[in-house]
Amino acid sequence: MLAKIAHAAAVAELLGLTAPSPSHLLPRHCSLTIAIMRKRTVKLHGRHCEISVHREGKHVWIAVGDYLGKEIRAQAESEGAAVKRWRETASTMVTTERAGHE
């Protein structure tokens, strides 16, 4: 299906026409979704953690990353808020675990 879209765009460009929107070339039950995943580095308790942040909906951003061997996942309404919530969740989990071991 994507080959048809690319072909239609190439033909339209050669003819000097505006290419049809990809959604017009797909069956009604199909849709194109482009997911953008960004890598972010978060400093937490003196450690640099690499997390991935991606958008799952209009107001749904997910941040995922490992901290001290545990995968932490946080959701918020913006990219920055998801990163902040990830940091808060990781910090809270570590503080809670340290309190449990004492």
Phi and psi restraints in degrees (range 20) as a CNS / XPLOR table:
assign (resid 1 and name C) (resid 2 and name N)
       (resid 2 and name CA) (resid 2 and name C) 1.0 -65.5 20.0 2
assign (resid 2 and name N) (resid 2 and name CA)
       (resid 2 and name C) (resid 3 and name N) 1.0 -29.8 20.0 2
assign (resid 2 and name C) (resid 3 and name N)
       (resid 3 and name CA) (resid 3 and name C) 1.0 -64.1 20.0 2
assign (resid 3 and name N) (resid 3 and name CA)
       (resid 3 and name C) (resid 4 and name N) 1.0 -38.8 20.0 2
assign (resid 3 and name C) (resid 4 and name N)
       (resid 4 and name CA) (resid 4 and name C) 1.0 -63.1 20.0 2
assign (resid 4 and name N) (resid 4 and name CA)
       (resid 4 and name C) (resid 5 and name N) 1.0 -39.7 20.0 2
assign (resid 4 and name C) (resid 5 and name N)
       (resid 5 and name CA) (resid 5 and name C) 1.0 -65.1 20.0 2
assign (resid 5 and name N) (resid 5 and name CA)
       (resid 5 and name C) (resid 6 and name N) 1.0 -45.9 20.0 2
assign (resid 5 and name C) (resid 6 and name N)
       (resid 6 and name CA) (resid 6 and name C) 1.0 -63.3 20.0 2
assign (resid 6 and name N) (resid 6 and name CA)
       (resid 6 and name C) (resid 7 and name N) 1.0 -41.2 20.0 2
assign (resid 6 and name C) (resid 7 and name N)
       (resid 7 and name CA) (resid 7 and name C) 1.0 -64.1 20.0 2
assign (resid 7 and name N) (resid 7 and name CA)
       (resid 7 and name C) (resid 8 and name N) 1.0 -45.3 20.0 2
assign (resid 7 and name C) (resid 8 and name N)
       (resid 8 and name CA) (resid 8 and name C) 1.0 -61.8 20.0 2
assign (resid 8 and name N) (resid 8 and name CA)
       (resid 8 and name C) (resid 9 and name N) 1.0 -40.1 20.0 2
assign (resid 8 and name C) (resid 9 and name N)
       (resid 9 and name CA) (resid 9 and name C) 1.0 -66.4 20.0 2
assign (resid 9 and name N) (resid 9 and name CA)
       (resid 9 and name C) (resid 10 and name N) 1.0 -41.1 20.0 2
assign (resid 9 and name C) (resid 10 and name N)
       (resid 10 and name CA) (resid 10 and name C) 1.0 -65.4 20.0 2
assign (resid 10 and name N) (resid 10 and name CA)
       (resid 10 and name C) (resid 11 and name N) 1.0 -44.1 20.0 2
assign (resid 10 and name C) (resid 11 and name N)
       (resid 11 and name CA) (resid 11 and name C) 1.0 -63.1 20.0 2
assign (resid 11 and name N) (resid 11 and name CA)
       (resid 11 and name C) (resid 12 and name N) 1.0 -45.5 20.0 2
assign (resid 11 and name C) (resid 12 and name N)
       (resid 12 and name CA) (resid 12 and name C) 1.0 -61.1 20.0 2
assign (resid 12 and name N) (resid 12 and name CA)
       (resid 12 and name C) (resid 13 and name N) 1.0 -39.5 20.0 2
assign (resid 12 and name C) (resid 13 and name N)
       (resid 13 and name CA) (resid 13 and name C) 1.0 -65.9 20.0 2
assign (resid 13 and name N) (resid 13 and name CA)
       (resid 13 and name C) (resid 14 and name N) 1.0 -41.7 20.0 2
assign (resid 13 and name C) (resid 14 and name N)
       (resid 14 and name CA) (resid 14 and name C) 1.0 -63.4 20.0 2
assign (resid 14 and name N) (resid 14 and name CA)
       (resid 14 and name C) (resid 15 and name N) 1.0 -34.9 20.0 2
assign (resid 14 and name C) (resid 15 and name N)
       (resid 15 and name CA) (resid 15 and name C) 1.0 -86.1 20.0 2
assign (resid 15 and name N) (resid 15 and name CA)
       (resid 15 and name C) (resid 16 and name N) 1.0 -5.2 20.0 2
assign (resid 15 and name C) (resid 16 and name N)
       (resid 16 and name CA) (resid 16 and name C) 1.0 75.4 20.0 2
assign (resid 16 and name N) (resid 16 and name CA)
       (resid 16 and name C) (resid 17 and name N) 1.0 23.4 20.0 2
assign (resid 16 and name C) (resid 17 and name N)
       (resid 17 and name CA) (resid 17 and name C) 1.0 -102.3 20.0 2
assign (resid 17 and name N) (resid 17 and name CA)
       (resid 17 and name C) (resid 18 and name N) 1.0 162.1 20.0 2
assign (resid 17 and name C) (resid 18 and name N)
       (resid 18 and name CA) (resid 18 and name C) 1.0 -78.2 20.0 2
assign (resid 18 and name N) (resid 18 and name CA)
       (resid 18 and name C) (resid 19 and name N) 1.0 129.3 20.0 2
assign (resid 18 and name C) (resid 19 and name N)
       (resid 19 and name CA) (resid 19 and name C) 1.0 -69.2 20.0 2
assign (resid 19 and name N) (resid 19 and name CA)
       (resid 19 and name C) (resid 20 and name N) 1.0 143.2 20.0 2
assign (resid 19 and name C) (resid 20 and name N)
       (resid 20 and name CA) (resid 20 and name C) 1.0 -66.6 20.0 2
assign (resid 20 and name N) (resid 20 and name CA)
       (resid 20 and name C) (resid 21 and name N) 1.0 150.0 20.0 2
assign (resid 20 and name C) (resid 21 and name N)
       (resid 21 and name CA) (resid 21 and name C) 1.0 -61.3 20.0 2
assign (resid 21 and name N) (resid 21 and name CA)
       (resid 21 and name C) (resid 22 and name N) 1.0 138.7 20.0 2
assign (resid 21 and name C) (resid 22 and name N)
       (resid 22 and name CA) (resid 22 and name C) 1.0 -55.5 20.0 2
assign (resid 22 and name N) (resid 22 and name CA)
       (resid 22 and name C) (resid 23 and name N) 1.0 -31.5 20.0 2
assign (resid 22 and name C) (resid 23 and name N)
       (resid 23 and name CA) (resid 23 and name C) 1.0 -65.9 20.0 2
assign (resid 23 and name N) (resid 23 and name CA)
       (resid 23 and name C) (resid 24 and name N) 1.0 -23.1 20.0 2
assign (resid 23 and name C) (resid 24 and name N)
       (resid 24 and name CA) (resid 24 and name C) 1.0 -75.4 20.0 2
assign (resid 24 and name N) (resid 24 and name CA)
       (resid 24 and name C) (resid 25 and name N) 1.0 -21.2 20.0 2
assign (resid 24 and name C) (resid 25 and name N)
       (resid 25 and name CA) (resid 25 and name C) 1.0 -90.8 20.0 2
assign (resid 25 and name N) (resid 25 and name CA)
       (resid 25 and name C) (resid 26 and name N) 1.0 -12.0 20.0 2
assign (resid 25 and name C) (resid 26 and name N)
       (resid 26 and name CA) (resid 26 and name C) 1.0 -96.9 20.0 2
assign (resid 26 and name N) (resid 26 and name CA)
       (resid 26 and name C) (resid 27 and name N) 1.0 149.6 20.0 2
assign (resid 26 and name C) (resid 27 and name N)
       (resid 27 and name CA) (resid 27 and name C) 1.0 -58.7 20.0 2
assign (resid 27 and name N) (resid 27 and name CA)
       (resid 27 and name C) (resid 28 and name N) 1.0 155.6 20.0 2
assign (resid 27 and name C) (resid 28 and name N)
       (resid 28 and name CA) (resid 28 and name C) 1.0 -57.0 20.0 2
assign (resid 28 and name N) (resid 28 and name CA)
       (resid 28 and name C) (resid 29 and name N) 1.0 -30.5 20.0 2
assign (resid 28 and name C) (resid 29 and name N)
       (resid 29 and name CA) (resid 29 and name C) 1.0 -81.4 20.0 2
assign (resid 29 and name N) (resid 29 and name CA)
       (resid 29 and name C) (resid 30 and name N) 1.0 -5.3 20.0 2
assign (resid 29 and name C) (resid 30 and name N)
       (resid 30 and name CA) (resid 30 and name C) 1.0 -101.6 20.0 2
assign (resid 30 and name N) (resid 30 and name CA)
       (resid 30 and name C) (resid 31 and name N) 1.0 153.5 20.0 2
assign (resid 30 and name C) (resid 31 and name N)
       (resid 31 and name CA) (resid 31 and name C) 1.0 -147.6 20.0 2
assign (resid 31 and name N) (resid 31 and name CA)
       (resid 31 and name C) (resid 32 and name N) 1.0 154.9 20.0 2
assign (resid 31 and name C) (resid 32 and name N)
       (resid 32 and name CA) (resid 32 and name C) 1.0 -100.7 20.0 2
assign (resid 32 and name N) (resid 32 and name CA)
       (resid 32 and name C) (resid 33 and name N) 1.0 129.9 20.0 2
assign (resid 32 and name C) (resid 33 and name N)
       (resid 33 and name CA) (resid 33 and name C) 1.0 -127.4 20.0 2
assign (resid 33 and name N) (resid 33 and name CA)
       (resid 33 and name C) (resid 34 and name N) 1.0 127.8 20.0 2
assign (resid 33 and name C) (resid 34 and name N)
       (resid 34 and name CA) (resid 34 and name C) 1.0 -107.1 20.0 2
assign (resid 34 and name N) (resid 34 and name CA)
       (resid 34 and name C) (resid 35 and name N) 1.0 117.4 20.0 2
assign (resid 34 and name C) (resid 35 and name N)
       (resid 35 and name CA) (resid 35 and name C) 1.0 -98.0 20.0 2
assign (resid 35 and name N) (resid 35 and name CA)
       (resid 35 and name C) (resid 36 and name N) 1.0 130.8 20.0 2
assign (resid 35 and name C) (resid 36 and name N)
       (resid 36 and name CA) (resid 36 and name C) 1.0 -110.4 20.0 2
assign (resid 36 and name N) (resid 36 and name CA)
       (resid 36 and name C) (resid 37 and name N) 1.0 122.2 20.0 2
assign (resid 36 and name C) (resid 37 and name N)
       (resid 37 and name CA) (resid 37 and name C) 1.0 -114.1 20.0 2
assign (resid 37 and name N) (resid 37 and name CA)
       (resid 37 and name C) (resid 38 and name N) 1.0 127.4 20.0 2
assign (resid 37 and name C) (resid 38 and name N)
       (resid 38 and name CA) (resid 38 and name C) 1.0 -113.3 20.0 2
assign (resid 38 and name N) (resid 38 and name CA)
       (resid 38 and name C) (resid 39 and name N) 1.0 141.6 20.0 2
assign (resid 38 and name C) (resid 39 and name N)
       (resid 39 and name CA) (resid 39 and name C) 1.0 -93.7 20.0 2
assign (resid 39 and name N) (resid 39 and name CA)
       (resid 39 and name C) (resid 40 and name N) 1.0 133.3 20.0 2
assign (resid 39 and name C) (resid 40 and name N)
       (resid 40 and name CA) (resid 40 and name C) 1.0 -129.1 20.0 2
assign (resid 40 and name N) (resid 40 and name CA)
       (resid 40 and name C) (resid 41 and name N) 1.0 146.5 20.0 2
assign (resid 40 and name C) (resid 41 and name N)
       (resid 41 and name CA) (resid 41 and name C) 1.0 -105.6 20.0 2
assign (resid 41 and name N) (resid 41 and name CA)
       (resid 41 and name C) (resid 42 and name N) 1.0 125.5 20.0 2
assign (resid 41 and name C) (resid 42 and name N)
       (resid 42 and name CA) (resid 42 and name C) 1.0 -117.2 20.0 2
assign (resid 42 and name N) (resid 42 and name CA)
       (resid 42 and name C) (resid 43 and name N) 1.0 131.0 20.0 2
assign (resid 42 and name C) (resid 43 and name N)
       (resid 43 and name CA) (resid 43 and name C) 1.0 -95.4 20.0 2
assign (resid 43 and name N) (resid 43 and name CA)
       (resid 43 and name C) (resid 44 and name N) 1.0 124.3 20.0 2
assign (resid 43 and name C) (resid 44 and name N)
       (resid 44 and name CA) (resid 44 and name C) 1.0 -139.9 20.0 2
assign (resid 44 and name N) (resid 44 and name CA)
       (resid 44 and name C) (resid 45 and name N) 1.0 120.4 20.0 2
assign (resid 44 and name C) (resid 45 and name N)
       (resid 45 and name CA) (resid 45 and name C) 1.0 50.8 20.0 2
assign (resid 45 and name N) (resid 45 and name CA)
       (resid 45 and name C) (resid 46 and name N) 1.0 43.2 20.0 2
assign (resid 45 and name C) (resid 46 and name N)
       (resid 46 and name CA) (resid 46 and name C) 1.0 79.7 20.0 2
assign (resid 46 and name N) (resid 46 and name CA)
       (resid 46 and name C) (resid 47 and name N) 1.0 2.0 20.0 2
assign (resid 46 and name C) (resid 47 and name N)
       (resid 47 and name CA) (resid 47 and name C) 1.0 -110.1 20.0 2
assign (resid 47 and name N) (resid 47 and name CA)
       (resid 47 and name C) (resid 48 and name N) 1.0 143.5 20.0 2
assign (resid 47 and name C) (resid 48 and name N)
       (resid 48 and name CA) (resid 48 and name C) 1.0 -94.9 20.0 2
assign (resid 48 and name N) (resid 48 and name CA)
       (resid 48 and name C) (resid 49 and name N) 1.0 120.4 20.0 2
assign (resid 48 and name C) (resid 49 and name N)
       (resid 49 and name CA) (resid 49 and name C) 1.0 -115.1 20.0 2
assign (resid 49 and name N) (resid 49 and name CA)
       (resid 49 and name C) (resid 50 and name N) 1.0 132.8 20.0 2
assign (resid 49 and name C) (resid 50 and name N)
       (resid 50 and name CA) (resid 50 and name C) 1.0 -94.9 20.0 2
assign (resid 50 and name N) (resid 50 and name CA)
       (resid 50 and name C) (resid 51 and name N) 1.0 125.6 20.0 2
assign (resid 50 and name C) (resid 51 and name N)
       (resid 51 and name CA) (resid 51 and name C) 1.0 -123.7 20.0 2
assign (resid 51 and name N) (resid 51 and name CA)
       (resid 51 and name C) (resid 52 and name N) 1.0 159.3 20.0 2
assign (resid 51 and name C) (resid 52 and name N)
       (resid 52 and name CA) (resid 52 and name C) 1.0 -108.5 20.0 2
assign (resid 52 and name N) (resid 52 and name CA)
       (resid 52 and name C) (resid 53 and name N) 1.0 136.7 20.0 2
assign (resid 52 and name C) (resid 53 and name N)
       (resid 53 and name CA) (resid 53 and name C) 1.0 -126.0 20.0 2
assign (resid 53 and name N) (resid 53 and name CA)
       (resid 53 and name C) (resid 54 and name N) 1.0 129.2 20.0 2
assign (resid 53 and name C) (resid 54 and name N)
       (resid 54 and name CA) (resid 54 and name C) 1.0 -141.9 20.0 2
assign (resid 54 and name N) (resid 54 and name CA)
       (resid 54 and name C) (resid 55 and name N) 1.0 161.7 20.0 2
assign (resid 54 and name C) (resid 55 and name N)
       (resid 55 and name CA) (resid 55 and name C) 1.0 -100.7 20.0 2
assign (resid 55 and name N) (resid 55 and name CA)
       (resid 55 and name C) (resid 56 and name N) 1.0 129.9 20.0 2
assign (resid 55 and name C) (resid 56 and name N)
       (resid 56 and name CA) (resid 56 and name C) 1.0 -109.9 20.0 2
assign (resid 56 and name N) (resid 56 and name CA)
       (resid 56 and name C) (resid 57 and name N) 1.0 -13.4 20.0 2
assign (resid 56 and name C) (resid 57 and name N)
       (resid 57 and name CA) (resid 57 and name C) 1.0 -162.2 20.0 2
assign (resid 57 and name N) (resid 57 and name CA)
       (resid 57 and name C) (resid 58 and name N) 1.0 179.2 20.0 2
assign (resid 57 and name C) (resid 58 and name N)
       (resid 58 and name CA) (resid 58 and name C) 1.0 -55.5 20.0 2
assign (resid 58 and name N) (resid 58 and name CA)
       (resid 58 and name C) (resid 59 and name N) 1.0 -40.9 20.0 2
assign (resid 58 and name C) (resid 59 and name N)
       (resid 59 and name CA) (resid 59 and name C) 1.0 -125.7 20.0 2
assign (resid 59 and name N) (resid 59 and name CA)
       (resid 59 and name C) (resid 60 and name N) 1.0 32.8 20.0 2
assign (resid 59 and name C) (resid 60 and name N)
       (resid 60 and name CA) (resid 60 and name C) 1.0 -128.9 20.0 2
assign (resid 60 and name N) (resid 60 and name CA)
       (resid 60 and name C) (resid 61 and name N) 1.0 111.4 20.0 2
assign (resid 60 and name C) (resid 61 and name N)
       (resid 61 and name CA) (resid 61 and name C) 1.0 -117.3 20.0 2
assign (resid 61 and name N) (resid 61 and name CA)
       (resid 61 and name C) (resid 62 and name N) 1.0 139.2 20.0 2
assign (resid 61 and name C) (resid 62 and name N)
       (resid 62 and name CA) (resid 62 and name C) 1.0 -120.7 20.0 2
assign (resid 62 and name N) (resid 62 and name CA)
       (resid 62 and name C) (resid 63 and name N) 1.0 132.0 20.0 2
assign (resid 62 and name C) (resid 63 and name N)
       (resid 63 and name CA) (resid 63 and name C) 1.0 -116.1 20.0 2
assign (resid 63 and name N) (resid 63 and name CA)
       (resid 63 and name C) (resid 64 and name N) 1.0 129.7 20.0 2
assign (resid 63 and name C) (resid 64 and name N)
       (resid 64 and name CA) (resid 64 and name C) 1.0 -134.4 20.0 2
assign (resid 64 and name N) (resid 64 and name CA)
       (resid 64 and name C) (resid 65 and name N) 1.0 136.1 20.0 2
assign (resid 64 and name C) (resid 65 and name N)
       (resid 65 and name CA) (resid 65 and name C) 1.0 -172.5 20.0 2
assign (resid 65 and name N) (resid 65 and name CA)
       (resid 65 and name C) (resid 66 and name N) 1.0 162.6 20.0 2
assign (resid 65 and name C) (resid 66 and name N)
       (resid 66 and name CA) (resid 66 and name C) 1.0 -94.4 20.0 2
assign (resid 66 and name N) (resid 66 and name CA)
       (resid 66 and name C) (resid 67 and name N) 1.0 141.2 20.0 2
assign (resid 66 and name C) (resid 67 and name N)
       (resid 67 and name CA) (resid 67 and name C) 1.0 -139.4 20.0 2
assign (resid 67 and name N) (resid 67 and name CA)
       (resid 67 and name C) (resid 68 and name N) 1.0 119.9 20.0 2
assign (resid 67 and name C) (resid 68 and name N)
       (resid 68 and name CA) (resid 68 and name C) 1.0 52.4 20.0 2
assign (resid 68 and name N) (resid 68 and name CA)
       (resid 68 and name C) (resid 69 and name N) 1.0 42.8 20.0 2
assign (resid 68 and name C) (resid 69 and name N)
       (resid 69 and name CA) (resid 69 and name C) 1.0 81.8 20.0 2
assign (resid 69 and name N) (resid 69 and name CA)
       (resid 69 and name C) (resid 70 and name N) 1.0 5.3 20.0 2
assign (resid 69 and name C) (resid 70 and name N)
       (resid 70 and name CA) (resid 70 and name C) 1.0 -118.9 20.0 2
assign (resid 70 and name N) (resid 70 and name CA)
       (resid 70 and name C) (resid 71 and name N) 1.0 135.4 20.0 2
assign (resid 70 and name C) (resid 71 and name N)
       (resid 71 and name CA) (resid 71 and name C) 1.0 -78.9 20.0 2
assign (resid 71 and name N) (resid 71 and name CA)
       (resid 71 and name C) (resid 72 and name N) 1.0 129.5 20.0 2
assign (resid 71 and name C) (resid 72 and name N)
       (resid 72 and name CA) (resid 72 and name C) 1.0 -119.9 20.0 2
assign (resid 72 and name N) (resid 72 and name CA)
       (resid 72 and name C) (resid 73 and name N) 1.0 134.9 20.0 2
assign (resid 72 and name C) (resid 73 and name N)
       (resid 73 and name CA) (resid 73 and name C) 1.0 -129.0 20.0 2
assign (resid 73 and name N) (resid 73 and name CA)
       (resid 73 and name C) (resid 74 and name N) 1.0 131.6 20.0 2
assign (resid 73 and name C) (resid 74 and name N)
       (resid 74 and name CA) (resid 74 and name C) 1.0 -134.4 20.0 2
assign (resid 74 and name N) (resid 74 and name CA)
       (resid 74 and name C) (resid 75 and name N) 1.0 147.1 20.0 2
assign (resid 74 and name C) (resid 75 and name N)
       (resid 75 and name CA) (resid 75 and name C) 1.0 -126.2 20.0 2
assign (resid 75 and name N) (resid 75 and name CA)
       (resid 75 and name C) (resid 76 and name N) 1.0 141.1 20.0 2
assign (resid 75 and name C) (resid 76 and name N)
       (resid 76 and name CA) (resid 76 and name C) 1.0 -155.6 20.0 2
assign (resid 76 and name N) (resid 76 and name CA)
       (resid 76 and name C) (resid 77 and name N) 1.0 180.0 20.0 2
assign (resid 76 and name C) (resid 77 and name N)
       (resid 77 and name CA) (resid 77 and name C) 1.0 -87.8 20.0 2
assign (resid 77 and name N) (resid 77 and name CA)
       (resid 77 and name C) (resid 78 and name N) 1.0 -8.2 20.0 2
assign (resid 77 and name C) (resid 78 and name N)
       (resid 78 and name CA) (resid 78 and name C) 1.0 -143.2 20.0 2
assign (resid 78 and name N) (resid 78 and name CA)
       (resid 78 and name C) (resid 79 and name N) 1.0 165.1 20.0 2
assign (resid 78 and name C) (resid 79 and name N)
       (resid 79 and name CA) (resid 79 and name C) 1.0 -62.2 20.0 2
assign (resid 79 and name N) (resid 79 and name CA)
       (resid 79 and name C) (resid 80 and name N) 1.0 -48.6 20.0 2
assign (resid 79 and name C) (resid 80 and name N)
       (resid 80 and name CA) (resid 80 and name C) 1.0 -61.8 20.0 2
assign (resid 80 and name N) (resid 80 and name CA)
       (resid 80 and name C) (resid 81 and name N) 1.0 -39.7 20.0 2
assign (resid 80 and name C) (resid 81 and name N)
       (resid 81 and name CA) (resid 81 and name C) 1.0 -67.5 20.0 2
assign (resid 81 and name N) (resid 81 and name CA)
       (resid 81 and name C) (resid 82 and name N) 1.0 -34.8 20.0 2
assign (resid 81 and name C) (resid 82 and name N)
       (resid 82 and name CA) (resid 82 and name C) 1.0 -66.4 20.0 2
assign (resid 82 and name N) (resid 82 and name CA)
       (resid 82 and name C) (resid 83 and name N) 1.0 -40.7 20.0 2
assign (resid 82 and name C) (resid 83 and name N)
       (resid 83 and name CA) (resid 83 and name C) 1.0 -64.1 20.0 2
assign (resid 83 and name N) (resid 83 and name CA)
       (resid 83 and name C) (resid 84 and name N) 1.0 -44.8 20.0 2
assign (resid 83 and name C) (resid 84 and name N)
       (resid 84 and name CA) (resid 84 and name C) 1.0 -62.0 20.0 2
assign (resid 84 and name N) (resid 84 and name CA)
       (resid 84 and name C) (resid 85 and name N) 1.0 -42.9 20.0 2
assign (resid 84 and name C) (resid 85 and name N)
       (resid 85 and name CA) (resid 85 and name C) 1.0 -66.3 20.0 2
assign (resid 85 and name N) (resid 85 and name CA)
       (resid 85 and name C) (resid 86 and name N) 1.0 -36.4 20.0 2
assign (resid 85 and name C) (resid 86 and name N)
       (resid 86 and name CA) (resid 86 and name C) 1.0 -61.1 20.0 2
assign (resid 86 and name N) (resid 86 and name CA)
       (resid 86 and name C) (resid 87 and name N) 1.0 -47.2 20.0 2
assign (resid 86 and name C) (resid 87 and name N)
       (resid 87 and name CA) (resid 87 and name C) 1.0 -59.9 20.0 2
assign (resid 87 and name N) (resid 87 and name CA)
       (resid 87 and name C) (resid 88 and name N) 1.0 -45.3 20.0 2
assign (resid 87 and name C) (resid 88 and name N)
       (resid 88 and name CA) (resid 88 and name C) 1.0 -63.9 20.0 2
assign (resid 88 and name N) (resid 88 and name CA)
       (resid 88 and name C) (resid 89 and name N) 1.0 -42.5 20.0 2
assign (resid 88 and name C) (resid 89 and name N)
       (resid 89 and name CA) (resid 89 and name C) 1.0 -64.5 20.0 2
assign (resid 89 and name N) (resid 89 and name CA)
       (resid 89 and name C) (resid 90 and name N) 1.0 -45.7 20.0 2
assign (resid 89 and name C) (resid 90 and name N)
       (resid 90 and name CA) (resid 90 and name C) 1.0 -61.8 20.0 2
assign (resid 90 and name N) (resid 90 and name CA)
       (resid 90 and name C) (resid 91 and name N) 1.0 -43.9 20.0 2
assign (resid 90 and name C) (resid 91 and name N)
       (resid 91 and name CA) (resid 91 and name C) 1.0 -64.0 20.0 2
assign (resid 91 and name N) (resid 91 and name CA)
       (resid 91 and name C) (resid 92 and name N) 1.0 -42.2 20.0 2
assign (resid 91 and name C) (resid 92 and name N)
       (resid 92 and name CA) (resid 92 and name C) 1.0 -66.1 20.0 2
assign (resid 92 and name N) (resid 92 and name CA)
       (resid 92 and name C) (resid 93 and name N) 1.0 -41.4 20.0 2
assign (resid 92 and name C) (resid 93 and name N)
       (resid 93 and name CA) (resid 93 and name C) 1.0 -62.7 20.0 2
assign (resid 93 and name N) (resid 93 and name CA)
       (resid 93 and name C) (resid 94 and name N) 1.0 -42.9 20.0 2
assign (resid 93 and name C) (resid 94 and name N)
       (resid 94 and name CA) (resid 94 and name C) 1.0 -68.0 20.0 2
assign (resid 94 and name N) (resid 94 and name CA)
       (resid 94 and name C) (resid 95 and name N) 1.0 -43.0 20.0 2
assign (resid 94 and name C) (resid 95 and name N)
       (resid 95 and name CA) (resid 95 and name C) 1.0 -62.7 20.0 2
assign (resid 95 and name N) (resid 95 and name CA)
       (resid 95 and name C) (resid 96 and name N) 1.0 -41.6 20.0 2
assign (resid 95 and name C) (resid 96 and name N)
       (resid 96 and name CA) (resid 96 and name C) 1.0 -64.9 20.0 2
assign (resid 96 and name N) (resid 96 and name CA)
       (resid 96 and name C) (resid 97 and name N) 1.0 -42.5 20.0 2
assign (resid 96 and name C) (resid 97 and name N)
       (resid 97 and name CA) (resid 97 and name C) 1.0 -65.8 20.0 2
assign (resid 97 and name N) (resid 97 and name CA)
       (resid 97 and name C) (resid 98 and name N) 1.0 -39.7 20.0 2
assign (resid 97 and name C) (resid 98 and name N)
       (resid 98 and name CA) (resid 98 and name C) 1.0 -64.8 20.0 2
assign (resid 98 and name N) (resid 98 and name CA)
       (resid 98 and name C) (resid 99 and name N) 1.0 -38.7 20.0 2
assign (resid 98 and name C) (resid 99 and name N)
       (resid 99 and name CA) (resid 99 and name C) 1.0 -66.6 20.0 2
assign (resid 99 and name N) (resid 99 and name CA)
       (resid 99 and name C) (resid 100 and name N) 1.0 -34.2 20.0 2
assign (resid 99 and name C) (resid 100 and name N)
       (resid 100 and name CA) (resid 100 and name C) 1.0 -72.0 20.0 2
assign (resid 100 and name N) (resid 100 and name CA)
       (resid 100 and name C) (resid 101 and name N) 1.0 -25.2 20.0 2
assign (resid 100 and name C) (resid 101 and name N)
       (resid 101 and name CA) (resid 101 and name C) 1.0 -87.1 20.0 2
assign (resid 101 and name N) (resid 101 and name CA)
       (resid 101 and name C) (resid 102 and name N) 1.0 -11.1 20.0 2
